[in-house]
Amino acid sequence: DNYSNTTVLATREQRCTIMPSSHNRRLLSTSLSVAAVAITSLSSSVTQLDAFSPAPTSSRRLQHGGISRIGGVVPSGESSTALYNRQARRKNKKKKKKRSSLVLDDDGAPSSNAGGSEPTLTGGGEIGYSADVDSPNVPVADSKSPGPEDGVLGETVTSPASVSDMPPQAGEAQPDVTTIITDPDTGIARIQQGKYVMDKVTGKAVILSSLGPEFRLAQMFPGVPDEVRERHRFDWTTVTVPEMVDRLREACTVPLRNGATGEEFLGIPPHPQVSNPSVDFVLANRDLLGHRMQKTLGRLKLRAQSQFKKDEALELRALWKHFMLLEDHISAPFRQCMLDAEGRIGPNFGNLDMKSYCAGDLYERTANYLILKSMVAHWEKKYNDAIQLDTLPDNDGMNFYAELYTGDPKRYLPDPPIIFRLNEVSRIVVMAQKMCAAFVNETELFDDLPPEVKFVEKALSIQGGTALRQFMLEDFCPNENVDPASLREALGRLYQQMFNMQTDPYGDLTMTLWNLCESTRRGTDDGREPYEEYIANFSGRNYENNPGYFQTYTFDHDKNSLVRFLDSAKVIEKGTAGSAEDVAKQVKGEAFQLLGFDIGGGGSPNPNAPRDDTREQKAYVVPEDRAVGRPHMLGWLDILGEDEEGGNLKEESFESDKWEEVKA
C-alpha cells in the first residue's frame, strides 16, 4: 500500500466529568470521556471510510498526546532548573570566574554527613540524620544558572546530564519541541530538547486545557466513562495473552482505503495516526496493558520472525508500533505537567518554604509531589552507589567489574557532567528529603492529593508486604473512602504514567511504584500474571512448551571486528602472564588481528600492499562459551529485509520514518 509520510492530525472531542467521592470510585480525580470521532486524514493515499457517531461533548476541543524527554536546556528569560554542572564547578575552582547555580561549599572538605550522622535511607525518603546538617553545607539554588559548556548538559537536581543532547548555540532560540539536528562541528545527529512535550500524533507541542484545572487534572490522569470501561475492560481472572492481543488488534483496526488502487480494507492506521476506539480501549485497560504488553508484542514479533512467518511478523510489528504510539499519546499531558513542575522546583532547590512555589491547583501540586518524590528516590540511589564505591576494597583491581557496574558510568568521562562523589551526593539527598517532608507536612499542599498518590507516601514507611497490605485494608482505604481494588488499579495507572517518563531520573521511583503494585496485588485476583510465561522465559527452550520463545543464533563477524578480537584474546590472569616477551607477542598478535597491521618495529603499514586473506577462507567458529549451544547464522533477523524498520532504508528516508522512542 502506498502510504505517504504526511503527518496526520487526529483530534478528539473530549468531555471531563468529576468522579463522585464514593466507596467504589476509580480514584481518578476526573475522567476523560473520549467521544468517538473519525480520523481526519491528510494523507493523499489512505482515507477512512466511515465516521463514528460523536458522543455529547463540551464546546471546546482538547488536543493532547505525544512524548518528549523532560529536562534539558532552559532558554533565557524562562524559569531554569538548578544546575550543578561539574564542568562549571571545576573551571570555577581553577579560574574563579563562574559559579554553579547549585552552591556546594568546601568541595574537598569532608561532609558533615560522614560517620555516625549519615542518613539511614529506608526508600521512603525519611530523614535519618542524628543531627541537622548545617545550612552552609547543604546545596541551595542560585538565581543565575550557568549554561552548557563544551556541548555537554550538566546534571541538575531534577534532570540528568546528557552527552547526546545538543544545547542551543549562542544566540540560538530553543525550539518549541524536541528535534534531531546535525551537529555542525562533528556531523553527528544529536537531540535538541524543546521547551514543551511533543505530541507524536500531530508533531506539535502538547496543549493543556484552558477550561479549568479539573480538565487539566483529567488530562494528567485520563479515564473513560463507566459504560466504555465495562465494554472494554478485561476479566483479569480468566483472560489470556492471545485474547488480549486479539482484542487490542480489534480495537486498533479501522476501515481504510488505498488511494492509489481504490482498495477498501480493514487495518491499523498508518503511523502516526490513532483512532479514538483504540484510545478508549487502552485507557480502560491501562493498568493491565502497559510495559508488559509492550514486551509481549515484541517477543511475539521475534517469535514469528524466527519461524520465518514474515506476514505475521509484519502484522505484529505494526501492532507493537501502534501500541507504543498510543502509550506515548496518552501519557504526553502527564509529561507536560511534570516538565512544568521541574521548572518550579529546580530553581527553588533548598527553599523549605514550600507554599511559596509549590502551591497551586490540584494537578500542579500532584506533579510537584511526584517530582519531589522522584528526586528523593533518585538521589538516595546515587547516595547508596557512592557509599558502595567508597567501601569497595582496592584489591589490585580485583573489584574492577564491581566498580564498573555500580553507579552512573558517565563518571568515567574526562570531565564528568554528573554529581557522584559521596560528600556531594550526601548533601543533596538530605535537602531533597527535607523538601519532600516539608511538602507532605503542609496540609494545604498534600492532604487533598489523589488517594493513590497519598498512598505512595504512607506506604513507603512500612516494612514488609504483609504489614503493607494490612495497612491498606484496615487503615488507608477506610479513611480515604475507597475500596482496595480501585486503589490497586489506580496505583497501576500511576505506575504506567511514570514508566513512560525517562529512566534517569524517574526510574528509581517507577521501580518503587511497581514493587508497591506487586505487593498490594498479592493474594488477590489482581495478582494473577498471564504475561509471565511470555516474557519470563521459564517454560523451556522450545516452541512447543514456551509461547514466548524464539531461537537466537550467533553471527559471522568481520575479522577486524571487536567481537572477533575479544573471541580470540587470551585472558592473562594475575601471576600467569609469563615473561615480558610472551606478553608482548600476545599483544602484538591481538593488535594485528584487530587493526590489520603489525606494531613494534614493523614500520607504518603500506595501504597499497596486498593483504593476506587466507585466514578469511576458514569458516568462523564461535567460541563455545559464547555460543552456548546456539545455532550459527540462521538468518531470520533479515527476512523482513526492506520492510524492517531501520533496516535497508532508501537514501531518501529520514529520521521521521523511524519509530524508536528517544529517552536520553
C-alpha positions as CSV (number, residue, x, y, z in Angstrom):
1,D,0.0,0.0,0.0
2,N,1.2,3.4,-0.9
3,Y,1.1,5.2,2.4
4,S,2.5,8.7,2.4
5,N,4.6,10.1,5.3
6,T,2.4,13.2,5.8
7,T,1.8,13.9,9.4
8,V,-1.9,13.2,10.2
9,L,-3.9,15.2,12.7
10,A,-6.2,13.2,14.9
11,T,-8.5,15.4,17.0
12,R,-10.8,14.1,19.7
13,E,-13.8,15.7,21.3
14,Q,-13.5,15.2,25.0
15,R,-15.7,15.6,28.0
16,C,-14.3,15.8,31.6
17,T,-16.5,14.8,34.5
18,I,-15.7,14.9,38.2
19,M,-15.9,11.5,39.7
20,P,-18.1,11.1,42.8
21,S,-16.4,10.7,46.2
22,S,-17.9,7.3,46.7
23,H,-16.6,4.0,48.1
24,N,-16.3,2.5,44.6
25,R,-14.8,5.4,42.7
26,R,-11.9,4.7,40.4
27,L,-9.5,7.0,42.3
28,L,-9.1,9.0,39.1
29,S,-9.9,12.5,40.3
30,T,-11.5,13.3,36.9
31,S,-12.5,11.1,34.0
32,L,-11.7,11.9,30.4
33,S,-14.7,10.8,28.3
34,V,-13.5,10.3,24.7
35,A,-16.0,10.9,22.0
36,A,-15.6,8.6,19.0
37,V,-14.6,10.9,16.2
38,A,-13.3,9.6,12.8
39,I,-9.6,10.0,11.9
40,T,-9.1,13.2,9.9
41,S,-6.5,12.1,7.3
42,L,-4.3,14.5,5.4
43,S,-2.7,11.6,3.5
44,S,-3.3,11.5,-0.2
45,S,-3.3,7.8,-0.4
46,V,-5.2,6.5,2.6
47,T,-8.6,7.6,3.8
48,Q,-11.0,6.3,6.4
49,L,-14.4,5.1,5.1
50,D,-16.8,5.5,7.9
51,A,-17.2,8.2,10.6
52,F,-18.3,7.2,14.1
53,S,-21.2,9.0,15.7
54,P,-19.8,11.6,18.2
55,A,-20.9,11.5,21.8
56,P,-22.1,14.6,23.7
57,T,-19.1,16.9,24.1
58,S,-18.1,20.1,25.6
59,S,-17.8,23.3,23.5
60,R,-14.1,23.1,23.3
61,R,-11.7,20.5,21.8
62,L,-8.8,19.4,23.9
63,Q,-5.7,18.2,22.0
64,H,-3.1,16.2,23.7
65,G,-0.7,13.4,23.3
66,G,2.9,12.7,22.3
67,I,6.2,12.3,24.0
68,S,9.4,14.1,24.7
69,R,12.3,13.8,27.1
70,I,11.9,16.2,30.0
71,G,14.6,18.5,31.2
72,G,17.5,19.9,29.3
73,V,18.4,23.5,28.4
74,V,16.2,26.3,29.7
75,P,16.1,29.4,27.5
76,S,17.0,32.8,28.8
77,G,14.0,34.5,30.3
78,E,12.3,31.2,31.2
79,S,12.4,29.5,34.6
80,S,15.6,27.5,34.8
81,T,16.4,24.4,36.7
82,A,19.1,24.5,39.4
83,L,22.1,23.2,37.5
84,Y,25.1,21.7,39.2
85,N,27.4,21.3,36.3
86,R,30.7,19.6,37.2
87,Q,32.5,21.3,34.4
88,A,31.4,24.6,35.7
89,R,32.5,23.6,39.2
90,R,35.9,22.5,38.0
91,K,36.5,25.6,36.0
92,N,35.3,27.8,38.8
93,K,37.7,26.1,41.1
94,K,40.6,26.7,38.7
95,K,39.7,30.1,37.3
96,K,37.3,31.6,39.9
97,K,35.2,33.0,37.2
98,K,31.9,31.0,37.1
99,R,29.5,29.8,39.7
100,S,27.2,26.8,39.6
101,S,23.6,27.5,40.3
102,L,23.8,24.8,43.0
103,V,26.1,26.1,45.6
104,L,28.2,23.5,47.4
105,D,30.7,24.8,49.9
106,D,34.1,23.3,50.5
107,D,34.1,20.7,47.8
108,G,37.2,19.0,49.1
109,A,36.2,19.1,52.8
110,P,34.6,16.1,54.4
111,S,30.8,16.3,54.6
112,S,29.1,16.8,57.9
113,N,27.1,13.7,57.0
114,A,30.1,11.4,57.4
115,G,30.4,8.9,60.1
116,G,27.5,8.4,62.6
117,S,25.5,11.3,61.1
118,E,25.0,9.6,57.7
119,P,21.4,9.2,56.6
120,T,19.5,6.0,57.2
121,L,17.7,5.5,53.9
122,T,14.6,3.4,54.0
123,G,13.5,4.1,50.5
124,G,10.7,6.3,51.7
125,G,12.7,9.5,51.9
126,E,12.6,9.7,55.7
127,I,15.3,12.0,57.2
128,G,17.5,9.8,59.2
129,Y,20.2,12.2,60.4
130,S,21.1,12.2,64.0
131,A,21.7,15.9,63.7
132,D,20.6,18.6,61.3
133,V,23.1,19.5,58.6
134,D,24.4,23.0,59.0
135,S,22.8,25.3,56.4
136,P,26.1,26.3,54.8
137,N,26.8,22.6,54.0
138,V,23.6,21.9,52.1
139,P,23.1,22.9,48.4
140,V,20.8,25.7,47.5
141,A,19.7,27.0,44.1
142,D,21.2,30.2,42.8
143,S,19.2,32.7,40.7
144,K,21.7,32.5,38.0
145,S,22.1,29.2,36.1
146,P,25.2,28.5,34.1
147,G,24.8,27.5,30.6
148,P,26.1,24.3,28.9
149,E,29.8,24.1,28.2
150,D,31.7,22.2,25.6
151,G,28.4,20.9,24.2
152,V,27.5,18.9,27.3
153,L,24.5,19.4,29.5
154,G,25.3,19.1,33.2
155,E,23.2,17.2,35.7
156,T,20.6,19.1,37.7
157,V,18.8,18.1,40.9
158,T,15.7,17.3,38.8
159,S,17.1,16.1,35.5
160,P,20.0,14.1,34.3
161,A,23.2,15.0,32.5
162,S,23.4,14.3,28.8
163,V,26.3,13.9,26.4
164,S,24.0,13.2,23.4
165,D,21.8,16.4,23.7
166,M,22.8,19.4,21.6
167,P,22.5,22.6,23.5
168,P,21.4,25.7,21.6
169,Q,24.3,27.8,20.2
170,A,24.9,31.3,21.3
171,G,22.1,33.5,20.2
172,E,20.0,30.5,19.1
173,A,16.5,30.1,20.4
174,Q,15.4,26.8,22.0
175,P,12.8,25.0,19.8
176,D,9.3,24.6,21.0
177,V,9.5,20.7,20.7
178,T,12.4,18.3,20.7
179,T,14.1,17.9,17.4
180,I,17.0,15.9,15.9
181,I,19.6,18.1,14.4
182,T,23.1,17.7,12.9
183,D,26.0,18.9,15.0
184,P,27.8,21.4,12.7
185,D,31.2,20.5,14.3
186,T,31.0,16.7,14.1
187,G,28.3,16.0,11.6
188,I,26.6,13.6,14.1
189,A,22.9,13.7,14.7
190,R,22.0,14.9,18.2
191,I,18.9,15.7,20.1
192,Q,18.0,19.3,20.8
193,Q,15.5,19.5,23.7
194,G,12.4,21.6,23.2
195,K,10.5,23.8,25.7
196,Y,7.4,21.6,25.6
197,V,6.4,18.0,25.3
198,M,5.6,17.0,21.7
199,D,2.5,15.2,20.6
200,K,3.7,12.4,18.3
201,V,0.4,12.3,16.5
202,T,0.4,16.0,15.5
203,G,4.1,16.7,15.8
204,K,3.2,19.8,17.8
205,A,3.5,20.9,21.4
206,V,1.1,19.5,24.0
207,I,-1.7,21.9,24.9
208,L,-3.2,21.7,28.4
209,S,-6.9,22.5,28.6
210,S,-7.9,26.1,29.0
211,L,-11.3,25.1,30.5
212,G,-10.0,24.9,34.1
213,P,-7.8,22.9,36.5
214,E,-10.2,20.0,36.7
215,F,-9.9,19.5,33.0
216,R,-6.1,19.6,33.2
217,L,-6.2,17.0,36.0
218,A,-8.3,14.9,33.7
219,Q,-5.6,15.1,31.0
220,M,-3.0,14.2,33.6
221,F,-4.9,11.1,34.8
222,P,-7.2,10.2,31.9
223,G,-10.0,7.7,32.2
224,V,-13.2,6.6,30.4
225,P,-16.9,6.6,31.3
226,D,-18.3,3.6,33.1
227,E,-20.1,2.2,30.0
228,V,-16.9,2.4,27.9
229,R,-14.9,0.7,30.7
230,E,-17.5,-2.0,31.0
231,R,-17.3,-2.7,27.3
232,H,-13.5,-2.9,27.0
233,R,-12.2,-4.0,30.4
234,F,-10.6,-7.4,30.6
235,D,-11.8,-10.0,33.0
236,W,-8.4,-10.5,34.7
237,T,-9.4,-13.8,36.4
238,T,-9.7,-15.6,33.1
239,V,-8.2,-13.5,30.2
240,T,-5.3,-15.0,28.3
241,V,-2.5,-13.2,26.4
242,P,-3.8,-14.3,22.9
243,E,-7.2,-12.9,23.8
244,M,-5.7,-9.6,25.0
245,V,-3.6,-9.3,21.8
246,D,-6.7,-10.1,19.6
247,R,-8.9,-7.5,21.4
248,L,-6.2,-4.9,21.2
249,R,-5.8,-5.6,17.4
250,E,-9.6,-5.3,17.0
251,A,-9.7,-2.0,18.9
252,C,-6.9,-0.6,16.7
253,T,-8.4,-1.7,13.4
254,V,-10.3,0.8,11.3
255,P,-11.7,0.9,7.8
256,L,-9.1,2.2,5.3
257,R,-8.9,2.9,1.6
258,N,-5.8,2.8,-0.6
259,G,-5.8,6.0,-2.6
260,A,-3.7,4.5,-5.4
261,T,-5.7,1.4,-6.1
262,G,-9.1,2.2,-4.5
263,E,-8.9,-1.0,-2.4
264,E,-11.0,-0.9,0.7
265,F,-9.8,-2.9,3.7
266,L,-9.5,-3.0,7.5
267,G,-6.2,-2.4,9.1
268,I,-4.2,-0.4,11.6
269,P,-4.0,3.3,10.8
270,P,-0.7,4.3,9.2
271,H,1.8,5.9,11.5
272,P,1.3,8.4,13.2
273,Q,-2.5,8.2,13.2
274,V,-4.6,7.0,16.1
275,S,-8.3,6.2,16.4
276,N,-10.5,7.0,19.3
277,P,-11.8,3.5,19.9
278,S,-8.1,2.4,20.4
279,V,-7.5,5.2,22.9
280,D,-10.6,4.2,24.8
281,F,-9.5,0.5,24.9
282,V,-6.1,1.3,26.2
283,L,-7.4,3.7,28.8
284,A,-9.9,1.1,30.0
285,N,-7.1,-1.4,30.5
286,R,-4.2,0.9,31.2
287,D,-3.0,-0.9,34.3
288,L,-3.4,-4.3,32.6
289,L,-1.5,-3.5,29.4
290,G,1.4,-1.1,29.7
291,H,5.0,-2.3,29.6
292,R,4.1,-6.0,29.9
293,M,2.1,-5.8,26.7
294,Q,4.9,-3.9,25.0
295,K,7.4,-6.7,25.9
296,T,4.9,-9.4,24.9
297,L,4.2,-7.9,21.5
298,G,8.0,-7.6,20.9
299,R,8.6,-11.2,21.8
300,L,5.7,-12.4,19.7
301,K,7.1,-10.5,16.7
302,L,10.5,-12.0,17.1
303,R,9.0,-15.5,17.6
304,A,7.1,-15.2,14.3
305,Q,10.3,-14.0,12.6
306,S,12.3,-16.9,14.0
307,Q,9.7,-19.3,12.5
308,F,10.1,-17.5,9.1
309,K,6.4,-16.3,9.3
310,K,7.1,-13.0,7.6
311,D,3.4,-11.8,7.2
312,E,2.6,-12.5,10.8
313,A,5.8,-10.7,12.0
314,L,4.9,-7.6,9.9
315,E,1.4,-7.6,11.4
316,L,2.7,-7.9,14.9
317,R,5.3,-5.2,14.4
318,A,2.6,-2.8,13.1
319,L,0.5,-3.5,16.2
320,W,3.5,-3.2,18.5
321,K,4.5,0.1,17.0
322,H,0.9,1.4,17.2
323,F,0.5,0.4,20.8
324,M,3.6,2.3,21.8
325,L,2.3,5.3,19.8
326,L,-0.9,5.1,21.9
327,E,1.1,5.0,25.1
328,D,3.1,8.0,24.1
329,H,0.0,9.9,23.0
330,I,-1.9,9.2,26.3
331,S,1.0,10.0,28.6
332,A,2.0,13.3,27.0
333,P,-0.1,15.6,29.2
334,F,1.3,13.9,32.3
335,R,4.8,14.5,31.0
336,Q,4.0,18.2,30.3
337,C,2.7,18.6,33.9
338,M,5.9,17.0,35.2
339,L,8.0,19.3,33.0
340,D,6.2,22.3,34.4
341,A,6.8,21.1,37.9
342,E,10.5,20.7,37.2
343,G,10.6,24.3,36.3
344,R,9.0,25.2,39.6
345,I,11.1,23.0,41.9
346,G,14.5,23.1,40.3
347,P,15.3,26.8,40.8
348,N,14.0,26.6,44.4
349,F,16.1,23.7,45.5
350,G,17.0,24.3,49.1
351,N,14.0,26.5,49.8
352,L,11.9,24.9,52.5
353,D,9.1,27.4,52.3
354,M,7.1,25.1,50.1
355,K,4.0,27.2,49.9
356,S,5.9,30.0,48.1
357,Y,6.4,27.9,45.0
358,C,4.6,24.5,45.3
359,A,1.1,25.9,45.9
360,G,-1.4,25.8,43.1
361,D,-4.2,23.8,41.6
362,L,-4.5,20.1,42.4
363,Y,-2.9,18.9,39.2
364,E,0.1,21.2,39.8
365,R,0.6,20.1,43.4
366,T,0.3,16.4,42.4
367,A,3.1,16.9,39.8
368,N,5.1,18.9,42.4
369,Y,4.9,16.0,44.8
370,L,5.9,13.4,42.2
371,I,8.9,15.5,41.2
372,L,10.0,15.8,44.9
373,K,9.5,12.1,45.5
374,S,11.4,11.2,42.3
375,M,14.2,13.5,43.3
376,V,14.4,11.8,46.7
377,A,14.4,8.3,45.2
378,H,17.0,9.2,42.6
379,W,19.5,10.9,45.0
380,E,19.0,8.1,47.6
381,K,20.1,5.6,44.9
382,K,23.1,7.8,44.0
383,Y,23.9,8.1,47.7
384,N,23.9,4.3,48.1
385,D,26.0,3.9,45.0
386,A,28.5,6.4,46.4
387,I,28.6,4.5,49.7
388,Q,29.3,1.2,47.8
389,L,32.0,2.7,45.7
390,D,33.7,4.2,48.7
391,T,33.6,0.9,50.6
392,L,34.9,-1.4,47.8
393,P,38.3,-2.6,48.8
394,D,41.1,-1.9,46.3
395,N,42.4,-5.4,45.8
396,D,44.8,-4.6,43.0
397,G,41.9,-4.3,40.5
398,M,40.1,-7.4,41.6
399,N,36.9,-5.3,42.1
400,F,37.1,-3.7,38.7
401,Y,33.8,-5.1,37.4
402,A,32.0,-4.2,40.7
403,E,33.2,-0.6,40.3
404,L,32.2,-0.6,36.6
405,Y,28.6,-1.6,37.1
406,T,27.9,0.5,40.2
407,G,26.7,4.0,39.8
408,D,26.5,6.2,36.7
409,P,29.1,5.3,34.1
410,K,29.3,8.9,33.0
411,R,31.7,9.5,35.9
412,Y,34.4,7.9,33.7
413,L,34.2,10.7,31.2
414,P,37.2,13.0,31.2
415,D,35.2,15.8,32.7
416,P,32.1,14.2,34.3
417,P,29.0,16.3,33.9
418,I,27.4,14.5,36.9
419,I,27.4,14.6,40.7
420,F,28.6,11.3,42.1
421,R,31.1,11.8,45.0
422,L,29.8,10.9,48.4
423,N,30.4,14.2,50.1
424,E,28.5,16.0,47.3
425,V,25.6,13.5,47.0
426,S,25.0,13.2,50.7
427,R,24.4,17.0,51.0
428,I,21.9,16.9,48.1
429,V,20.0,13.9,49.3
430,V,19.4,15.3,52.8
431,M,18.0,18.5,51.3
432,A,15.8,16.6,48.9
433,Q,14.4,14.6,51.8
434,K,13.8,17.7,53.8
435,M,12.0,19.4,50.9
436,C,9.7,16.4,50.4
437,A,9.0,16.1,54.1
438,A,8.2,19.8,54.3
439,F,5.7,19.4,51.4
440,V,3.9,16.5,53.0
441,N,3.7,18.3,56.3
442,E,1.8,21.2,54.7
443,T,-1.8,20.0,54.9
444,E,-2.9,22.6,52.3
445,L,-0.5,21.1,49.8
446,F,-0.7,17.4,50.4
447,D,-4.0,16.3,52.1
448,D,-6.3,16.6,49.0
449,L,-3.9,14.8,46.6
450,P,-5.3,11.8,44.7
451,P,-5.5,8.8,47.1
452,E,-3.1,6.7,45.1
453,V,-0.5,9.4,45.4
454,K,-1.0,9.8,49.1
455,F,-0.8,6.0,49.5
456,V,2.7,6.1,48.0
457,E,3.9,8.4,50.7
458,K,2.4,6.5,53.5
459,A,3.2,3.0,52.2
460,L,7.0,3.6,51.8
461,S,7.4,3.9,55.6
462,I,6.0,0.4,56.1
463,Q,8.4,-2.5,56.2
464,G,7.1,-5.9,54.8
465,G,4.4,-6.9,52.4
466,T,2.0,-8.3,55.0
467,A,2.1,-5.2,57.1
468,L,1.7,-3.1,53.9
469,R,-1.5,-5.0,52.9
470,Q,-2.8,-4.8,56.4
471,F,-2.3,-1.1,56.5
472,M,-4.1,-0.7,53.1
473,L,-7.1,-2.8,54.1
474,E,-7.6,-1.7,57.7
475,D,-6.4,1.9,57.7
476,F,-5.8,3.7,54.5
477,C,-8.8,2.5,52.4
478,P,-11.5,3.1,55.1
479,N,-10.0,6.5,55.9
480,E,-9.9,7.6,52.3
481,N,-13.3,6.0,51.5
482,V,-12.0,3.9,48.6
483,D,-12.1,0.1,48.0
484,P,-8.8,-1.8,47.7
485,A,-9.4,-3.0,44.2
486,S,-9.8,0.6,43.0
487,L,-6.6,1.6,44.8
488,R,-4.7,-1.2,43.2
489,E,-6.0,-0.2,39.8
490,A,-5.1,3.5,40.3
491,L,-1.6,2.5,41.5
492,G,-1.1,0.6,38.3
493,R,-2.2,3.5,36.2
494,L,0.1,5.9,38.1
495,Y,2.9,3.4,37.6
496,Q,2.3,3.3,33.8
497,Q,2.4,7.1,33.6
498,M,5.7,7.1,35.4
499,F,7.0,4.2,33.3
500,N,6.7,6.5,30.2
501,M,9.0,9.0,31.8
502,Q,12.7,8.8,31.0
503,T,14.6,6.4,33.2
504,D,17.0,9.0,34.5
505,P,16.0,10.4,37.0
506,Y,12.5,8.8,37.3
507,G,13.4,5.1,37.1
508,D,14.0,4.7,40.8
509,L,10.6,5.9,41.9
510,T,9.0,4.0,39.0
511,M,10.5,0.7,40.2
512,T,9.3,1.6,43.7
513,L,5.8,2.0,42.4
514,W,6.0,-1.3,40.6
515,N,7.0,-3.0,43.8
516,L,4.0,-1.4,45.6
517,C,1.7,-2.7,42.8
518,E,3.1,-6.2,43.2
519,S,2.9,-6.2,47.0
520,T,-0.7,-4.9,47.1
521,R,-1.9,-7.4,44.5
522,R,-0.5,-10.5,46.2
523,G,-3.2,-12.8,47.4
524,T,-5.9,-11.2,45.2
525,D,-7.4,-11.8,41.8
526,D,-5.2,-8.9,40.6
527,G,-2.2,-10.9,41.5
528,R,-2.7,-13.3,38.5
529,E,0.1,-12.9,35.9
530,P,-0.8,-14.2,32.5
531,Y,2.1,-12.4,30.9
532,E,4.7,-14.4,32.8
533,E,5.1,-17.4,30.6
534,Y,5.5,-15.0,27.6
535,I,8.1,-12.6,29.0
536,A,9.9,-14.5,31.8
537,N,11.1,-17.4,29.6
538,F,10.6,-20.0,32.4
539,S,8.9,-22.7,30.2
540,G,11.9,-24.2,28.5
541,R,13.8,-23.6,25.3
542,N,11.4,-24.9,22.6
543,Y,8.5,-23.6,20.6
544,E,6.1,-26.2,21.9
545,N,6.3,-25.5,25.7
546,N,7.2,-21.8,25.7
547,P,4.8,-19.5,24.0
548,G,7.2,-16.6,24.2
549,Y,10.3,-18.5,23.0
550,F,12.3,-17.6,19.9
551,Q,15.6,-19.2,18.8
552,T,18.6,-16.9,19.0
553,Y,21.7,-17.6,17.0
554,T,25.3,-16.5,16.5
555,F,26.7,-14.4,13.6
556,D,29.6,-14.2,11.4
557,H,31.7,-11.1,12.2
558,D,34.3,-9.3,10.2
559,K,37.8,-10.5,11.1
560,N,38.7,-6.9,12.1
561,S,35.6,-6.6,14.3
562,L,35.8,-6.1,18.1
563,V,33.8,-9.3,18.6
564,R,36.4,-11.4,16.7
565,F,39.2,-9.7,18.6
566,L,37.6,-10.5,22.0
567,D,36.8,-14.0,20.9
568,S,40.5,-14.8,20.3
569,A,42.0,-12.7,23.1
570,K,43.6,-14.7,25.8
571,V,43.0,-13.7,29.4
572,I,46.2,-13.0,31.2
573,E,45.5,-13.8,34.8
574,K,47.4,-12.3,37.7
575,G,50.7,-14.3,38.2
576,T,50.4,-16.2,35.0
577,A,51.4,-13.7,32.4
578,G,54.8,-15.2,31.8
579,S,57.8,-13.3,30.5
580,A,57.6,-9.8,29.1
581,E,58.4,-11.3,25.7
582,D,55.4,-13.6,25.8
583,V,53.1,-10.8,26.8
584,A,54.4,-8.6,24.0
585,K,53.9,-11.3,21.5
586,Q,50.3,-11.7,22.5
587,V,49.5,-8.0,22.5
588,K,51.2,-7.6,19.1
589,G,49.2,-10.6,17.7
590,E,45.9,-9.3,19.0
591,A,46.6,-5.8,17.7
592,F,47.5,-7.3,14.3
593,Q,44.2,-9.1,14.2
594,L,42.2,-6.1,15.2
595,L,44.0,-3.4,13.3
596,G,45.3,-5.4,10.3
597,F,48.9,-4.4,10.7
598,D,51.8,-5.2,13.0
599,I,53.2,-3.0,15.7
600,G,56.6,-2.6,17.3
601,G,59.4,-2.4,14.8
602,G,57.3,-3.2,11.8
603,G,57.1,0.3,10.4
604,S,54.0,2.0,9.0
605,P,51.7,-0.2,7.0
606,N,51.5,0.2,3.3
607,P,47.8,0.6,2.3
608,N,48.6,-0.4,-1.3
609,A,50.3,-3.6,-0.3
610,P,48.3,-6.8,-0.9
611,R,46.8,-8.3,2.2
612,D,46.9,-11.9,3.1
613,D,43.3,-13.0,3.4
614,T,43.9,-16.7,3.7
615,R,42.6,-16.8,7.2
616,E,39.3,-15.4,6.0
617,Q,38.9,-18.6,3.9
618,K,38.3,-20.6,7.0
619,A,34.8,-20.8,8.5
620,Y,34.4,-18.7,11.6
621,V,33.9,-20.9,14.6
622,V,32.2,-19.1,17.5
623,P,33.8,-20.0,20.9
624,E,31.6,-22.4,22.8
625,D,31.5,-20.3,25.9
626,R,29.8,-17.6,23.9
627,A,27.8,-19.8,21.5
628,V,26.4,-21.9,24.5
629,G,24.8,-24.3,22.1
630,R,23.1,-21.8,19.8
631,P,23.0,-22.4,16.1
632,H,25.0,-20.3,13.7
633,M,23.7,-17.8,11.1
634,L,20.1,-18.9,10.9
635,G,19.3,-15.6,9.1
636,W,15.8,-14.9,10.4
637,L,16.6,-11.4,11.6
638,D,17.0,-10.5,7.9
639,I,13.8,-12.0,6.5
640,L,11.9,-8.7,6.7
641,G,14.5,-7.0,4.5
642,E,13.5,-3.6,3.4
643,D,10.2,-4.0,5.3
644,E,12.1,-3.9,8.6
645,E,12.1,-0.5,10.5
646,G,15.7,0.8,10.4
647,G,16.7,-1.9,8.0
648,N,17.7,-1.3,4.4
649,L,16.4,2.2,4.3
650,K,16.3,4.1,1.0
651,E,18.6,7.0,0.6
652,E,15.7,9.5,0.7
653,S,14.4,8.1,4.0
654,F,14.7,10.3,7.1
655,E,14.6,10.0,10.9
656,S,10.8,10.7,10.8
657,D,10.3,7.3,9.3
658,K,11.7,5.6,12.4
659,W,9.6,5.0,15.5
660,E,12.1,4.3,18.3
661,E,11.3,6.4,21.4
662,V,14.1,8.7,22.3
663,K,15.0,8.8,26.1
664,A,18.2,10.4,26.6
